[in-house]
Amino acid sequence: MTRILIADDDPVVREVVRRYLERDGLEVAEAADGACAAAALRDSAIDLAILDVMMPPPDGIALCRGVREGPRPEIPIIMLTALGEEDDRVVGLRAGADDYLTKPFSPRELALRVASVLRRARIHEPVGDPVLRSGTVELRSASRTVAVAGAPVELTAREFDLLAFLLSNQQRVFTRTELLADVWGWTFGDQSTVTVHIKRLRAKLGAAHRIDTVWGRGYAWGRGGDGGAPDAD
């Protein structure tokens, strides 16, 4: 059974989230602080973690960074942030979070986000392992691995999805709104999410990346652009 960790120092939040996720047939582990969450991530087979940014240390940001630097960096992570704290959201995404929700939030929406992230992470791998290539970048769809010139590159679930989408649609220009819809499955949301993930992908792929900014339009893989930030949605 798919196992979800909800880490939040508010017992009411944990209880409500647990009930919604269990209705969807998921097993739920709870942690009241960062130390308990770190132990669960270290000792349990967690398939996805929901981490509150503001909880007794280590906080959600530190935990997220620890996961990305640990033995299972591929674990999908959804961050819970305070309403209006944009800095927390950006820092969380830069730390490696795949998604986020601001408090107060709808438990049903969180459950839907969990289902979306799990689906995209493809916990149950399909038969075969199709390969997408561009230059020295090689992406294997089923095993969800990426390599540059044969060297493995660790990506989060959402970074992988974004790269796979761009490689599957090379030279096509996509606005941030379109990427939110096609990669995240969101019909609305903070478009800085896309910007942060693009920056992270460029950094991880290094000189091998071909993610171009097409001024006034958006992003494309291998089209050629001017390197500035897109100003069109």
C-alpha positions as CSV (number, residue, x, y, z in Angstrom):
1,M,0.0,0.0,0.0
2,T,1.2,3.5,-0.8
3,R,2.4,5.2,2.4
4,I,2.1,9.0,3.0
5,L,3.8,11.0,5.7
6,I,2.0,14.0,7.1
7,A,4.4,16.1,9.3
8,D,2.7,19.1,11.1
9,D,2.7,20.2,14.7
10,D,-1.0,20.9,14.5
11,P,-2.9,17.7,15.5
12,V,-6.1,18.9,13.9
13,V,-4.4,19.3,10.5
14,R,-2.8,15.8,10.8
15,E,-6.1,14.2,11.7
16,V,-8.1,15.9,8.9
17,V,-5.5,15.1,6.3
18,R,-5.2,11.5,7.5
19,R,-8.9,10.9,7.2
20,Y,-9.0,12.3,3.6
21,L,-6.0,10.3,2.5
22,E,-7.2,7.1,4.0
23,R,-10.5,7.5,2.2
24,D,-8.4,7.4,-1.0
25,G,-7.0,4.0,0.1
26,L,-3.6,5.4,1.3
27,E,-1.7,4.5,4.4
28,V,-0.8,7.5,6.5
29,A,2.1,8.0,9.0
30,E,2.0,11.1,11.2
31,A,4.8,13.2,12.7
32,A,4.3,16.1,15.2
33,D,7.7,17.7,14.7
34,G,10.7,17.6,12.4
35,A,12.6,15.1,14.5
36,C,9.8,12.5,14.3
37,A,9.4,13.3,10.6
38,A,13.1,12.7,10.0
39,A,13.0,9.4,11.8
40,A,10.0,8.3,9.7
41,L,11.7,9.3,6.5
42,R,14.8,7.4,7.5
43,D,13.2,4.2,8.9
44,S,9.9,3.8,6.9
45,A,9.0,3.1,3.3
46,I,7.5,6.6,2.6
47,D,6.2,7.1,-0.9
48,L,5.3,10.8,-0.5
49,A,5.9,13.4,2.3
50,I,3.7,16.3,3.3
51,L,5.9,18.7,5.3
52,D,4.8,21.9,7.2
53,V,7.4,24.7,6.7
54,M,6.8,26.0,10.2
55,M,7.1,23.2,12.7
56,P,9.5,22.4,15.6
57,P,13.0,21.7,14.1
58,P,14.1,20.6,11.8
59,D,11.5,22.5,9.9
60,G,10.0,21.5,6.5
61,I,12.7,23.3,4.5
62,A,15.5,21.6,6.3
63,L,13.8,18.2,6.0
64,C,13.2,18.7,2.3
65,R,16.9,19.5,1.7
66,G,17.9,16.5,3.8
67,V,15.7,14.2,1.6
68,R,17.2,15.5,-1.6
69,E,20.7,15.0,-0.3
70,G,19.9,11.5,1.2
71,P,19.7,8.0,0.0
72,R,16.1,8.4,-1.4
73,P,16.2,11.8,-3.1
74,E,13.3,10.8,-5.4
75,I,10.6,10.9,-2.7
76,P,7.9,13.4,-3.8
77,I,7.4,16.3,-1.3
78,I,4.5,18.6,-0.9
79,M,5.1,21.7,1.3
80,L,2.5,23.4,3.5
81,T,3.2,27.1,3.9
82,A,1.6,30.0,5.7
83,L,-0.8,32.1,3.8
84,G,0.9,34.9,1.8
85,E,4.4,33.8,2.7
86,E,5.7,33.8,-0.8
87,D,9.3,33.6,0.3
88,D,8.6,30.3,2.1
89,R,7.1,28.9,-1.2
90,V,10.0,29.9,-3.3
91,V,12.6,28.6,-0.7
92,G,10.6,25.4,-0.5
93,L,10.7,24.9,-4.3
94,R,14.4,25.7,-4.4
95,A,15.0,23.2,-1.7
96,G,13.4,20.5,-3.9
97,A,9.7,20.5,-3.1
98,D,7.5,19.1,-5.9
99,D,4.4,21.0,-4.9
100,Y,3.0,23.3,-2.2
101,L,-0.3,24.5,-0.6
102,T,-0.8,27.6,1.5
103,K,-2.7,27.5,4.8
104,P,-5.6,27.4,5.3
105,F,-6.2,24.9,2.6
106,S,-8.9,22.5,1.4
107,P,-8.1,18.9,2.6
108,R,-9.8,17.7,-0.6
109,E,-7.5,19.8,-2.7
110,L,-4.5,18.4,-0.8
111,A,-5.7,14.9,-1.4
112,L,-6.1,15.7,-5.1
113,R,-2.5,17.2,-5.2
114,V,-1.2,14.0,-3.5
115,A,-2.9,11.8,-6.1
116,S,-1.5,14.0,-8.9
117,V,2.1,13.9,-7.6
118,L,1.9,10.1,-7.0
119,R,0.5,9.5,-10.5
120,R,3.3,11.6,-12.0
121,A,5.9,9.8,-9.9
122,R,4.7,6.5,-11.3
123,I,5.3,4.5,-8.2
124,H,4.4,1.4,-10.1
125,E,6.7,1.4,-13.1
126,P,5.4,0.4,-16.5
127,V,6.9,-2.4,-18.6
128,G,9.8,-1.2,-20.8
129,D,11.9,1.8,-20.4
130,P,11.5,4.3,-23.3
131,V,14.4,6.7,-23.8
132,L,14.4,10.4,-24.7
133,R,17.7,11.9,-25.8
134,S,19.0,15.4,-26.7
135,G,22.7,16.0,-27.0
136,T,24.3,14.3,-24.0
137,V,21.0,14.3,-22.0
138,E,19.3,10.9,-21.7
139,L,16.0,10.4,-19.9
140,R,14.5,7.0,-19.3
141,S,10.8,7.1,-18.7
142,A,10.0,3.9,-16.8
143,S,13.0,3.9,-14.4
144,R,12.7,7.7,-14.1
145,T,16.4,8.2,-14.5
146,V,18.4,11.0,-16.1
147,A,22.0,11.1,-17.2
148,V,24.3,13.6,-18.8
149,A,27.2,12.1,-20.8
150,G,26.5,8.9,-18.9
151,A,26.7,10.4,-15.4
152,P,23.4,10.2,-13.4
153,V,21.6,13.4,-12.4
154,E,19.3,13.3,-9.4
155,L,16.0,15.1,-10.1
156,T,12.9,15.6,-8.0
157,A,9.6,14.0,-9.4
158,R,8.4,17.4,-10.7
159,E,11.8,18.3,-12.2
160,F,11.7,14.9,-14.0
161,D,8.2,15.5,-15.3
162,L,9.1,19.0,-16.6
163,L,12.2,17.7,-18.4
164,A,10.3,14.8,-19.9
165,F,7.7,17.2,-21.2
166,L,10.2,19.5,-22.7
167,L,12.2,16.7,-24.3
168,S,8.9,15.2,-25.7
169,N,8.1,18.6,-27.3
170,Q,11.4,19.9,-28.5
171,Q,11.5,23.4,-30.1
172,R,7.9,24.1,-29.1
173,V,7.5,27.2,-27.0
174,F,5.3,26.9,-23.9
175,T,4.2,29.8,-21.6
176,R,4.3,29.3,-17.8
177,T,0.5,29.0,-17.8
178,E,0.7,26.1,-20.3
179,L,3.5,24.4,-18.4
180,L,1.5,24.7,-15.1
181,A,-1.5,23.0,-16.9
182,D,0.5,20.3,-18.8
183,V,3.1,19.4,-16.2
184,W,1.5,20.2,-12.9
185,G,-2.1,19.7,-14.0
186,W,-3.0,23.1,-12.5
187,T,-5.6,25.4,-14.0
188,F,-4.4,28.1,-11.7
189,G,-1.4,28.7,-9.5
190,D,1.7,30.8,-8.8
191,Q,3.7,30.9,-12.1
192,S,7.0,31.4,-10.1
193,T,6.7,27.7,-9.5
194,V,7.6,27.1,-13.2
195,T,10.4,29.7,-13.0
196,V,12.0,28.1,-10.0
197,H,11.9,24.6,-11.5
198,I,13.4,25.8,-14.8
199,K,16.3,27.4,-12.9
200,R,16.8,24.2,-10.9
201,L,16.8,22.1,-14.1
202,R,19.3,24.3,-15.8
203,A,21.6,24.2,-12.8
204,K,21.4,20.4,-12.5
205,L,21.9,19.7,-16.2
206,G,24.7,22.3,-16.5
207,A,26.1,23.1,-19.9
208,A,24.1,20.2,-21.4
209,H,20.7,21.9,-20.9
210,R,19.0,23.4,-23.9
211,I,16.1,25.1,-22.1
212,D,15.8,28.4,-23.9
213,T,13.9,31.5,-22.9
214,V,11.9,32.9,-25.8
215,W,11.4,36.5,-24.9
216,G,7.8,37.5,-24.5
217,R,6.6,33.9,-25.0
218,G,8.0,31.4,-22.6
219,Y,10.4,28.4,-22.6
220,A,11.4,25.8,-25.2
221,W,13.9,23.0,-25.4
222,G,16.4,23.6,-28.2
223,R,14.8,26.5,-30.0
224,G,17.2,29.3,-29.1
225,G,16.4,32.4,-27.2
226,D,17.8,35.5,-25.5
227,G,18.3,34.1,-22.0
228,G,16.0,36.6,-20.3
229,A,12.9,35.9,-18.2
230,P,9.7,35.4,-20.1
231,D,7.1,38.2,-19.7
232,A,4.2,36.4,-21.4
233,D,1.7,34.0,-19.8
